[in-house]
Amino acid sequence: MNKIEQLKKMIEESHDIVIFSGAGLSTNSGIPDFRSANGIYNEKLKSKFSPEEIISHSFFMKHPDDFYKFYFEKMVYPDAKPNIAHEFFAKLQKNHKVTIVTQNIDDLHQMAGSKNVIELHGSIARNYCMKCRKYYNIKDIIKFSPNIPYCECGGIIKPDVVLYEESLNEDDIVSAVRAIGDCDMLIVVGTSLVVYPAAGFVRYYNKDKLVLLNKSETQYDSKCNLVIHDDIKNVIKEIEKLGL
């Protein structure tokens, strides 16, 4: 039995599946990841600040103009569409209980049809005025690009994404830990598992169907029951050929 056949068998034998997804899942939708050779953190920027500095809470508060220039150029992809992997995980809902726990902020899981999505780092789809808390969707915000989006009350609109120096939402933490602890299969996909605290959630899984689908090796490879190092689109194409 090869690895794709093994993956298919594990999915078919599972009832409660958690998909733990990272930036590598969305690269086939045209959204760059952060840490790969072609990722955002390895790009040469015109700014004197590093990407990690720019997407921090303190930088946003001090330099919202520079933050938004970077944010609109590097982190907002309003025309991106779900790819074959997003669609495959959404289709799994037909025969399994599926919970998505994602580090991504691109909203593509929901666009593909996934219903139970826990967004650990928030979403570009939601934006709120820091003064009056009025809600704005991504279409409202993108028209301000590359400038600071202002509410009609005069307040600066902030994306509902978790920046460096900000804490994850407590309810999302509880929901993610519970889902991972209760599921019988955990599929980790498109993440190098180096961003904490989110990456640490994997340790709450204690059963025998821990699967890692990622292009490169991670610190968790030795702890997994199945590891496939390949582009996720190739994995999905092969498993669909088997009729799953």
C-alpha positions as CSV (number, residue, x, y, z in Angstrom):
1,M,0.0,0.0,0.0
2,N,1.5,3.3,-1.0
3,K,1.1,6.6,1.0
4,I,-1.8,7.9,-1.0
5,E,-3.7,4.6,-0.6
6,Q,-2.9,4.7,3.1
7,L,-4.2,8.2,3.4
8,K,-7.4,7.2,1.6
9,K,-7.9,4.3,3.9
10,M,-7.3,6.4,7.0
11,I,-9.9,9.0,5.9
12,E,-12.5,6.3,5.1
13,E,-12.1,4.8,8.5
14,S,-12.5,8.1,10.3
15,H,-15.6,9.8,11.4
16,D,-14.4,13.0,13.1
17,I,-11.6,14.8,11.1
18,V,-9.8,18.0,11.8
19,I,-7.9,19.8,9.0
20,F,-5.2,22.0,10.5
21,S,-4.1,24.3,7.6
22,G,-1.4,26.8,7.0
23,A,-0.2,29.2,4.3
24,G,1.1,26.4,2.1
25,L,-2.5,25.4,1.4
26,S,-3.3,28.6,-0.4
27,T,-0.2,29.1,-2.6
28,N,-1.9,27.3,-5.4
29,S,-4.5,30.0,-5.2
30,G,-1.9,32.6,-5.9
31,I,-1.3,33.7,-2.3
32,P,2.3,33.6,-1.2
33,D,3.3,31.9,2.0
34,F,5.6,33.4,4.5
35,R,8.7,31.3,5.1
36,S,9.5,29.5,1.8
37,A,12.2,30.7,-0.6
38,N,9.5,32.7,-2.5
39,G,7.6,33.7,0.7
40,I,6.8,37.1,2.0
41,Y,9.5,37.1,4.6
42,N,12.2,36.4,2.0
43,E,11.2,39.2,-0.4
44,K,13.3,42.3,-0.7
45,L,11.2,45.2,0.4
46,K,11.5,48.9,-0.3
47,S,10.7,49.6,3.3
48,K,13.5,49.8,5.9
49,F,11.3,47.6,8.2
50,S,11.0,43.8,8.1
51,P,7.7,42.1,7.3
52,E,7.6,40.8,10.9
53,E,7.9,44.4,12.2
54,I,5.3,45.8,9.8
55,I,2.6,43.2,10.8
56,S,2.9,43.8,14.5
57,H,0.4,45.6,16.7
58,S,2.9,48.3,17.8
59,F,3.9,49.1,14.2
60,F,0.2,49.3,13.1
61,M,-0.5,51.8,15.9
62,K,2.6,54.0,15.1
63,H,2.7,53.7,11.3
64,P,-0.7,52.8,10.0
65,D,0.1,54.3,6.6
66,D,3.2,52.0,6.1
67,F,1.2,49.1,7.5
68,Y,-1.5,49.4,5.0
69,K,0.8,49.9,2.0
70,F,2.4,46.5,2.9
71,Y,-1.0,44.9,3.9
72,F,-2.7,45.8,0.6
73,E,0.2,44.7,-1.5
74,K,1.3,41.5,0.2
75,M,-1.6,40.1,2.3
76,V,-4.9,41.0,0.6
77,Y,-5.8,39.0,-2.5
78,P,-9.5,39.7,-3.1
79,D,-9.6,37.9,-6.4
80,A,-8.1,34.6,-5.0
81,K,-10.3,31.5,-5.4
82,P,-10.3,28.2,-3.5
83,N,-8.1,25.6,-5.1
84,I,-8.5,21.8,-5.4
85,A,-7.4,21.3,-1.8
86,H,-9.9,23.7,-0.3
87,E,-12.6,22.1,-2.4
88,F,-11.6,18.6,-1.4
89,F,-11.7,19.3,2.3
90,A,-15.1,20.9,1.9
91,K,-16.4,17.8,0.1
92,L,-15.3,15.6,3.0
93,Q,-18.2,17.1,5.0
94,K,-20.6,14.9,3.0
95,N,-19.5,11.8,4.8
96,H,-17.5,12.9,7.8
97,K,-17.7,15.4,10.6
98,V,-15.0,17.9,9.5
99,T,-13.6,20.8,11.5
100,I,-11.2,23.3,9.9
101,V,-8.6,24.9,12.2
102,T,-6.7,27.3,10.0
103,Q,-3.9,29.8,10.5
104,N,-4.9,31.4,7.2
105,I,-6.7,34.8,7.0
106,D,-7.8,34.4,3.3
107,D,-11.4,33.1,3.8
108,L,-10.9,30.4,1.1
109,H,-12.1,27.5,3.2
110,Q,-15.5,29.2,3.6
111,M,-15.5,30.2,-0.1
112,A,-15.0,26.5,-0.9
113,G,-18.0,25.5,1.2
114,S,-16.5,24.4,4.5
115,K,-19.0,25.2,7.3
116,N,-17.1,24.6,10.6
117,V,-14.0,26.8,10.4
118,I,-12.0,28.1,13.3
119,E,-9.8,31.0,12.2
120,L,-6.9,31.2,14.7
121,H,-5.5,34.4,13.1
122,G,-8.7,36.1,12.0
123,S,-9.7,37.0,8.5
124,I,-9.3,39.8,5.9
125,A,-13.0,39.5,5.2
126,R,-13.9,41.2,8.5
127,N,-12.8,44.8,9.4
128,Y,-13.9,47.0,12.2
129,C,-13.6,50.7,13.0
130,M,-11.3,51.1,16.1
131,K,-13.5,54.0,17.3
132,C,-17.1,53.1,16.8
133,R,-16.7,49.3,15.9
134,K,-18.7,49.6,12.7
135,Y,-18.2,46.5,10.5
136,Y,-16.7,46.6,7.0
137,N,-16.2,43.8,4.5
138,I,-13.2,43.3,2.2
139,K,-14.9,45.2,-0.7
140,D,-15.4,48.2,1.5
141,I,-11.7,48.2,2.5
142,I,-10.0,47.4,-0.8
143,K,-11.2,50.6,-2.4
144,F,-9.0,52.6,0.0
145,S,-5.8,50.8,-1.2
146,P,-3.0,51.7,-0.7
147,N,-4.1,54.3,1.8
148,I,-5.4,54.0,5.4
149,P,-9.1,53.1,5.4
150,Y,-11.1,55.5,7.5
151,C,-14.6,55.0,8.9
152,E,-17.3,57.6,8.3
153,C,-16.9,58.5,12.0
154,G,-13.2,59.3,11.4
155,G,-11.7,56.3,13.1
156,I,-9.2,54.0,11.5
157,I,-10.5,50.7,10.3
158,K,-8.5,47.7,11.4
159,P,-8.6,44.3,9.8
160,D,-9.8,41.5,12.1
161,V,-6.5,39.7,11.9
162,V,-4.2,38.7,14.7
163,L,-1.0,40.7,14.4
164,Y,2.3,40.0,16.1
165,E,2.1,41.0,19.8
166,E,-1.7,40.3,19.9
167,S,-3.3,37.4,21.6
168,L,-5.4,34.7,19.9
169,N,-9.1,34.8,20.6
170,E,-9.8,32.8,23.7
171,D,-12.9,31.2,22.3
172,D,-11.1,30.1,19.2
173,I,-8.3,28.6,21.3
174,V,-10.8,26.5,23.4
175,S,-12.7,25.4,20.3
176,A,-9.5,24.4,18.4
177,V,-8.1,22.5,21.4
178,R,-11.4,20.7,21.9
179,A,-11.8,19.8,18.3
180,I,-8.2,18.4,18.0
181,G,-8.5,16.5,21.2
182,D,-11.8,14.9,20.3
183,C,-11.1,14.0,16.6
184,D,-10.0,10.6,15.5
185,M,-7.9,11.9,12.5
186,L,-5.8,15.1,12.3
187,I,-4.6,16.2,8.9
188,V,-1.9,18.9,9.1
189,V,-1.5,20.6,5.7
190,G,0.6,23.4,4.3
191,T,2.3,24.5,7.5
192,S,5.9,24.2,8.8
193,L,4.5,24.3,12.4
194,V,6.8,27.0,13.6
195,V,4.3,29.7,14.5
196,Y,3.3,29.6,18.1
197,P,1.0,29.3,19.9
198,A,-1.0,27.9,17.0
199,A,1.5,25.2,16.1
200,G,1.5,23.8,19.6
201,F,-2.2,22.8,19.2
202,V,-1.1,19.7,17.4
203,R,0.2,18.2,20.7
204,Y,-3.4,17.9,21.9
205,Y,-4.0,15.1,19.4
206,N,-3.4,11.7,21.0
207,K,-4.7,9.0,18.6
208,D,-3.1,7.1,15.7
209,K,-4.1,9.1,12.6
210,L,-1.8,12.1,12.6
211,V,-1.1,13.0,9.0
212,L,1.3,15.7,7.7
213,L,1.0,17.0,4.2
214,N,3.7,19.6,3.5
215,K,6.3,20.3,0.9
216,S,9.2,20.4,3.4
217,E,10.2,18.6,6.5
218,T,8.9,19.9,9.9
219,Q,9.8,19.3,13.5
220,Y,6.7,17.1,13.9
221,D,7.5,14.6,11.1
222,S,8.8,11.9,13.5
223,K,5.6,12.2,15.6
224,C,3.2,11.6,12.6
225,N,1.7,8.3,11.5
226,L,1.9,9.4,7.9
227,V,4.0,12.0,6.2
228,I,3.8,13.1,2.6
229,H,6.2,15.7,1.3
230,D,4.7,17.0,-1.9
231,D,2.6,19.9,-3.3
232,I,-0.9,19.4,-1.8
233,K,-2.5,19.7,-5.2
234,N,-0.6,16.6,-6.3
235,V,-1.8,14.7,-3.2
236,I,-5.4,15.6,-3.8
237,K,-5.3,14.7,-7.5
238,E,-3.9,11.3,-6.7
239,I,-6.4,10.6,-3.9
240,E,-9.3,11.6,-6.1
241,K,-8.1,9.2,-8.8
242,L,-8.7,6.5,-6.2
243,G,-12.3,7.5,-5.9
244,L,-12.4,9.4,-2.6
